[in-house]
Amino acid sequence: MYFFVKGKPQGKARPRFSQKSHTVYTPKNTADYEKRIRNAFRECQGEWQKLPSDCYAFVKIQAQYPIPQSWSKRKKKEAIAGLIMPTTKPDGDNILKVVLDALNGLAYDDDKQVVKMGIIKVYGVNPGLMAQVGEYKVQGGTSWVSTE
């Protein structure tokens, strides 16, 4: 299943510690972004049924960053063609983590079921996250074949 989350990609922020109540909490911007991911997933869900806890899963993400307005036309064309890749924050692993956590209990029981994952950062005209989630099947014991 594919789904798209509009807007500049965001990563999972580190948990914060409250001095007042001595508790650990997720920052509001991260919680809001996880909610946007869940809502985008639900909008595209269709016939998708949450994977049972005994299934393996895969997640693939394409993080599309906005092209800086200050760039020349030539540089913008190179970015669209994939000749220039974004090396800006957030880091790919933090983007992956926010998506995996957001889909807990929705696409799968727990993100520990995700055995194959990948992310690529690119420039795009429509900034956001294109994500694919699916079942990853074992075939023949040592050979992995996905249903992607």
JODA-V140921 format. One record per helix or strand of 3 or more residues. SS is the DSSP state (alpha for helix, beta for strand). FROM is the first residue (numbers start at 0). TO is the last residue. Records with the same first field share a line. If there is no record, write none. Layout:
SS=FROM-TO  FROM-TO
This chain:
beta=1-5  55-64  113-122  127-138  142-145
alpha=27-43  72-79  91-101  110-112
